[in-house]
């Protein structure tokens, strides 16, 4: 079981557009339960992207059915995983989200190209651009569903620009994200700091 104060089952979601640095952050962060990642499933089973996504979704739903802690990574460019998180919330889960983004999709495109040149998986440029926009548009819903949220701008190096904890909100501007942009990004206008 997770260590949160109410001893609820817990899910940790690592979210953000392709090439933002989710996997790098995930390797440094604490996870709970099984780490369920479609990319890992694809690598291990040599299945298609779609089959890996479906297998990962089933494993996540099974974990919820069994009230088990789990962690996962997602681009979060559709509401499918938001619905999964809402289902977990409805089942009594404590939801912790770590969102990694950059200030512009060109950064993500460059990183994916470097990753691909090093033998990593590729993502077409048009998909990176469209997913970037869609993923950022869903951040307010993620903030609403989650109990704790940390949003990191990873344009140059990880810098936390937003935190939600116990319905208290904090924001920190940097050279890419001023307070107005953070408000637009999160849908939150009332901050403690």
Steps between C-alpha positions, in 0.01 A plus 500: 500500500610856449626722778248782464327600821167336430658174382303516180631313199716735296574565136787714379471626143793648311352704217606737227554535126738275307859614548436704816719279716242285682711185489805683633298651786332165570839335549578754775158499666328276748249255355245280674383149420546366151639742243276450196643651183383424145851570360646237735227253404569557129873448554449183704235337279589646157132583445354801319455840664124443514532154657745635758262787585209259539703264719614791718143626531380155606777471762409843639131414517582166664706684762203728574265200523738345754562833683876466441748787485645564154694757300496579130623736233282665236505779243147578623392649168152343516255466787535118512747505790315786668197269506720227648621742770143610571399135535789447743391810693143369515640172638672687782848544355742774595618654170848651468598659167839611376467689174804581287481751217706741298429855388464409132454186289821564303696399810307172513555434129876550538512266800302227326732528197805464727338204677420334166859550376615323818279199431192611694144503373395767253186711482409689181537879526134568420393268784737669744352839411136391520550299819688791661202732453244237603701390805542852636128568447415212737712626791207676678312169512807320635536767770133457593515120528835472678564540873858612447639648178850618414556660159858534381623709212784294352588732210858526626503312831216399733347803674176468694250761384188369680401297802164391637484345844184466710318742269764765563670631187849640448674632189851606412575697184812452293632640173248294299192497724383823660214505750236571233618208286497267802145614580391432139676163505345375825169683512589610855503870590512490882849424630641490852833655399 
